[in-house]
Amino acid sequence: MRPVNDQILAVVYGGYSSEVEISVKSGKSVARWLRNAGRNVYEVLLSLDGWWAITPSGDGTERKWPIDRNDFSFTPDGGEKICFDKVFIIIHGDPGENGRLQAYFEMLSIAYVGCSSQCATIAFDKYACKSYLRDSGTFLARDIMLRRNEPYRPEDIIARTGLPAFVKPCGGGSSFGVTKIRSTEELDGALRTAFSESDTVIIEQCLYGREIDCAVYEDSLGPHALPLIEIIPRNEFFDYDAKYNGASSELCPAPLPAEDRTVIQNEAVRIFRRLGCKGLVRMDFIYGPDNRPYFLEVNPNPGMTESSLVPQMVRAAGMTMEDFLTGLIDRAGED
């Protein structure tokens, strides 16, 4: 392995899901921060029409070079073949958050930031992740899972979850395909919306409380929780508009008593260990009036735009994004 500052890094973004636009913005932010830290970085775009290494042209535009998927390399015109030492995956959704891309890099023995393929597969699927935690002492909302074309009785589902309820794709993020329903009659339409994003859907009890997010990262001393953020959406819930178009207030650090912050952060670290996470993840909780943190989901590749939640947490912790990200990339492949 080359010395740290000589390593060739790939920041991989794009993907095949509805979250492509956010992934590209996150990826370009990560690449910029790593370059600011003096690292040798190439951007790699994964799209349905191919995998491409992105290089700047002299006229201010960008050029695309096809990635050789046999060894994850590329060869610019008249140049030498470029192979990557480490990878920072910043794809939201398929194939970079659900374990598929992680398995590819594991087969090639290329180190990457983040959860293993097995862990990412479990963590990305909302129902699978909750099932993995169900007997571990984690507080969870009541739920039911459906597969595409599986028969169901709406009254049986609502009897389990109550109303209102959330209907969500099991695999997906950025609140694409999520609907809050208030009557049994709304269930069919909400399921159609959710199945447009995923082959499996979770219908979940609506929890009441404060929406709190906590990111956990790992260094040589183990996992650590970053400062909490409280989400106060101006819409019905923390939907796409609230996340990316300013329709919410985000308070960091969350205005909670110190003992409540400790409860949530300790639970996030415990879940990180329970799932076998690596690198960096972000977890969403509802902190109920009973002073219990109810786990909603984990994001194996959280957003990394300037305004995303994790960069806000990092700054609140007194770190720069350059130092934080280089710490993650330097640790990749050490275990």
Secondary structure, DSSP 8 states (H G I E B T S, - for coil): ---GGG-EEEEEEE-SSTTHHHHHHHHHHHHHHHHHTT-EEEEEEEETTEEEEEEE-TTS-EEEEE-BTTTTEE--TTS--EE-SEEEE---STTTSSSHHHHHHHHHT-EEES--HHHHHHHHBHHHHHHHHTTTT-EE--EEEEETT----HHHHHHHH-SSEEEEESB--TTTT-EEESSGGGHHHHHHHHHTT-SEEEEEE---SEEEEEEEEEETTEEEE---EEEEESSSSS-HHHHHSS-EEEESS----HHHHHHHHHHHHHHHHHHT--SEEEEEEEE-TTS-EEEEEEESS---STTSHHHHHHHHTT--HHHHHHHHHHHTT--
